[in-house]
Amino acid sequence: MSLIEKILPELILLEPGPERQRMLAYAIYGPRTGITAFIMVVSVTGLFVLWDKLVTSIPSTWSLLIILVLFLIGLGMVIWYTRLDIRRRLRTQLAQTGIPICIPCGYNLTGNKSGVCPECGTIIAP
């Protein structure tokens, strides 16, 4: 299993080839990915600026450490949210091509006859 399949496990359902590359490219470079990441980065940066203005009573070395930790937490949040957005877009594409997958949770619905995802309880359209 490659690193990209560990990050985006939905790719296991696709055979390697041009269709997989096309779907992956659309999911990664989709319409909202850049905008979402930009808004989150600007928001986190704004929070750091506000925090820096509020932290005048803490010694400067601690203040710098707190800002660094907050920056790393904010960066992690941006990466996490962007990954969720990419995975959801990839699941939507898989469902549109006829591969049975639950869009909200990513559960593989192959062989499911009930019409309900056993993982999250979402009602699945036939």
Rosetta blueprint (number, residue, H / E / L):
1 M L
2 S L
3 L H
4 I H
5 E H
6 K H
7 I H
8 L L
9 P H
10 E H
11 L H
12 I H
13 L H
14 L L
15 E L
16 P L
17 G L
18 P H
19 E H
20 R H
21 Q H
22 R H
23 M H
24 L H
25 A H
26 Y H
27 A H
28 I H
29 Y L
30 G L
31 P L
32 R L
33 T H
34 G H
35 I H
36 T H
37 A H
38 F H
39 I H
40 M H
41 V H
42 V H
43 S H
44 V H
45 T H
46 G H
47 L H
48 F H
49 V H
50 L H
51 W H
52 D H
53 K H
54 L H
55 V L
56 T L
57 S L
58 I L
59 P L
60 S H
61 T H
62 W H
63 S H
64 L H
65 L H
66 I H
67 I H
68 L H
69 V H
70 L H
71 F H
72 L H
73 I H
74 G H
75 L H
76 G H
77 M H
78 V H
79 I H
80 W H
81 Y H
82 T H
83 R H
84 L H
85 D H
86 I H
87 R H
88 R H
89 R H
90 L H
91 R H
92 T H
93 Q H
94 L H
95 A H
96 Q H
97 T L
98 G L
99 I L
100 P L
101 I E
102 C L
103 I L
104 P L
105 C L
106 G L
107 Y L
108 N E
109 L L
110 T L
111 G L
112 N L
113 K L
114 S L
115 G L
116 V E
117 C L
118 P L
119 E L
120 C L
121 G L
122 T L
123 I E
124 I L
125 A L
126 P L
